[in-house]
């Protein structure tokens, strides 16, 4: 089955937003064995979008459109679908009332332009969108499937997974089950992970192995196709076990698990609390932890000590340590962690200091020093992180959480 993807939005053409939706959809289509010969980006223009849909319907078995189904005047996907197929739009009064009820529950006036989200092609259907107000759209035209999904990535991903892919598979006659397991790792680069798993990658076609890199973490996706979910999982099991064995303590989670969830769970299981002391990241570590529901069970608090004076007065870091070793040093990071543990009465403390750039602060930009203190030990680690200031801060935050995970588990590092 050939599937074409059309991404809608002038902002995509201008480079104001990166078209991550098309790449995500392309990857999911490939996983399920669908061919994608064309991906098209069209601005917010009714004529050009209508023509793009007509062309896609002529050369593909199914077309997936993302974007342009919101409530604003430049959301033209519904009108373009109507013009391309010659089928009128119909109005779902029940959904319109649901929209009005949502706004009433929030105590806000209802903008009437939201009602266009209750329109869909005659003979088609609306796909429920629990994450937003714009339902997806599904229609069949001259034996071809036509979908329209929201441009907001989490909404698009949910609808593609729950509604679009199952319909495509039924239409293609594929009754097998495709299951994927994602093993999430940190601490090794993509090339190092690939080298450790090279023979598995080359030898295995079902299950198959793929690598995904994002935000300093490497994901190993293991996918298997079989006649049932149980059969697919039986194929995945031995390969996953071997991957975990080879990657060891680099593995921290599975599928959608985040490092924050893992850290909070590990702490709660031990009855330990945690505090943070942050200089360069200025609260990003504490923010990641406290964004998770239930984090108050283990998070005591955080200290943002951006200045040297605050490192002294709040955390009790001695001036002699700073004068002798500098702010960006293992000694200072360890003193910050110890100070945070005392100040916040926490069992575990993590500290971050460093030079994020663009100008060097004692050390070259990208130099980050992290320290963790637990009831059992305390150690620091110096990292050299790539990228601009924001990327260094983001990667440092992720690294800090992973070092907490390792320290809490007793998997201490050297140097």
Helices and strands as residue ranges (DSSP letters): E 3-8, H 10-13, H 20-31, E 39-42, H 46-59, E 62-66, H 77-85, E 89-91, H 93-105, G 112-118, E 119-121, E 125-127, E 136-141, E 144-149, H 153-159, I 160-164, H 165-172, E 177-186, H 190-196, H 198-203, E 208-214, E 217-226, H 229-247, G 248-250, E 251-254, H 259-270, E 274-278, H 284-290, G 295-297, E 299-304, H 308-313, H 319-325, H 330-344, E 348-355, E 367-373, E 378-384, H 389-409
